[in-house]
Amino acid sequence: MNELRNTQIEFKRIGASLGAEVSGIDLAEPLDEATFDALVQAHGEHEVLIFRDQDITTEQQKAFGRRFGKLTVHPFAPSDGDAPELIVFDNNADNPPWGTDIWHSDETFRAEPPMGTMLRALIVPDVGGDTMFTSMSAAFEGLSDRLQNFISGLEAVHDFKPFRQLFSGDTEGRRSLRDFEERYPPAVHPVVRLHPVTGKKVLFVNPQFTVAIQGMEESESRGLLDQLFRQAMVPEYQIRHQWRPNTLVFWDNRAVQHYAIHDYYPQRRRMERVTIKGDRPVGVEVEENSASVKSQKSNRTAGDKAQHGAHKPINVGETEGA
Ligand SMILES: [Fe+2]
């Protein structure tokens, strides 16, 4: 029997650019189709969904994740042989947090990066351990039309570079690294991707994994990437999420970057994560001349953009009053 237990679902927006708290749902229960459809739409629209007071088991978290797609195994995270799809972050005085206090989207070094990640808090520190999220659709929207046009159609190289230091320098370590390099060669993704649910354009580069822009000199590539990485750091595009035990956050890995704040050591923080398989990112169409590119966008005016809190493009005529 198809019981409709979750029909009271509600979404409360928490940030101007992204984020919603979800109420009226019990993640221990199977989802009916209507609720599932509402969650898929809301996940695209809000980019980060926060479920509070969900006293569920690891198996129930996995079942919730599987509703949205196949669970994937992180190539470099230590995982249980019996449950390789589950990542446990149990950080404490003997196990300091590592490698997540940098802006990133998860696993973009893969040809098909995850569509989403579900992270659930079990034990949280008294103070600290928040996670920051930033909307990369808002970040794209905040760029000038000139820069949006310039980066549309570019492609960037993503590499698992931070994980290279996990391999020892001895023969065995080098051989193991070569194996991983063969299995996970650098991935090439569009710098601006089209979101498959919302149709929004998303800036898809991140400082943890994106190493170069194709077809540019190294200094040009470095300069442009630094510029684009800074877009993730603009507070207007962000929310700061404070965990409580039994909070589950399901973020859209296609649309956001996140940063796990490492300010709680040596307190304990225990989290469990499952990751949902994604598709190969699709870029935006670029016409031959920039006027056509511009016409693909919605009919926003400069005034609309200013209301969005975007940084106003430099306009020499205006600033000099000429
Ligand atoms: Fe992450």
Boltz pocket constraint, residues with backbone or C-beta under 6 A from the ligand:
constraints:
  - pocket:
      binder: B
      contacts: [[A, 100], [A, 104], [A, 105], [A, 106], [A, 258]]
      max_distance: 6.0
